Amino acid sequence: MRIRNAMTALGLVATLATAGYATAAAATPTATANSAADTIKTFDDDYGVTSDNGFQLPAIPIQKVKPQFRRQIVSYKTDEAAGTIIVNTRERHLYYILGNNEAMRYGIGVGKQGFAWSGTAYVAWKQEWPNWHPPKEMAVRRPEIAKYVENGMNPGLENPLGARAMYLYNEKGQDTLFRLHGTPEWASIGTAASSGCIRLMNQDVIDLYNRVLPGHSTKVVVIQ
């Protein structure tokens, strides 16, 4: 299965999430957008070939990625506690709050217009090299992926969820069907190239995954 086709199919999951996410979307986040944040430290050397759990991620040609979408620590003022994730879909940035007016900032790819979402959720659970299970509704439209509905697509370099996935639930304990996940398509970072979930470069999603504690201790705030 080609990577691009798989990523396009994955995005269609967002159409199923509207009802489950309605309660969370009503929340008002306290984060303040800071697109002009001052860079404190960069991590351009962290995008080389990466061996991880038996897989070898290829190096990312990071000089081809715009500087604002590379991982870096930036100054960032917010009322949210350290450990909170703030996703600014307009900026194409995800912030992991470090405290002391600093955040780790990652470039992201977001959903196309019409599938945008906002509100408050939490990381209910997370998984290394996850299986991908397309919903049955997607398989009806794309019969070639029907074989993955029950057993899933095995982890690997072509899996649409990449090296890591973090699963967002609302405060009622309902799966929003939105994920923070990796992607092999590094060139899609900074764009609205998918129709739903928040994607990061695989080397970045591994870094974020290692910082996140699943459960209500990791709040996720999505702002437009």
LINJOFEN-V102941 format. One record per residue. N is the residue number from 1. BURIAL is + if it has 24 or more other ideal C-beta (glycine too) atoms within 12 Angstrom, else -. Layout:
N/BURIAL
N/BURIAL
//
This chain:
1/+
2/-
3/+
4/-
5/-
6/+
7/+
8/+
9/+
10/+
11/+
12/+
13/+
14/+
15/+
16/+
17/+
18/-
19/-
20/+
21/+
22/-
23/-
24/+
25/+
26/-
27/-
28/-
29/+
30/-
31/+
32/-
33/+
34/+
35/-
36/-
37/+
38/-
39/-
40/-
41/-
42/-
43/+
44/-
45/-
46/+
47/+
48/-
49/-
50/+
51/-
52/+
53/-
54/-
55/+
56/-
57/+
58/-
59/-
60/+
61/-
62/+
63/-
64/-
65/+
66/-
67/-
68/-
69/+
70/+
71/+
72/+
73/+
74/+
75/+
76/+
77/-
78/+
79/-
80/+
81/-
82/+
83/+
84/+
85/+
86/+
87/+
88/+
89/+
90/-
91/+
92/+
93/+
94/+
95/+
96/+
97/+
98/+
99/-
100/-
101/-
102/+
103/+
104/+
105/+
106/+
107/+
108/+
109/+
110/+
111/+
112/-
113/-
114/-
115/+
116/+
117/+
118/+
119/+
120/+
121/+
122/+
123/+
124/+
125/+
126/+
127/+
128/+
129/+
130/+
131/-
132/+
133/+
134/+
135/+
136/-
137/-
138/+
139/-
140/-
141/-
142/-
143/-
144/-
145/+
146/-
147/-
148/+
149/-
150/-
151/-
152/-
153/+
154/-
155/+
156/+
157/+
158/+
159/+
160/+
161/+
162/+
163/+
164/+
165/+
166/+
167/+
168/+
169/+
170/+
171/-
172/-
173/-
174/-
175/+
176/+
177/+
178/+
179/+
180/+
181/+
182/+
183/+
184/+
185/+
186/+
187/-
188/+
189/+
190/+
191/-
192/-
193/+
194/+
195/+
196/+
197/+
198/+
199/+
200/+
201/+
202/+
203/+
204/+
205/+
206/+
207/+
208/+
209/+
210/-
211/+
212/+
213/-
214/-
215/-
216/-
217/-
218/+
219/+
220/+
221/+
222/+
223/+
224/-
//
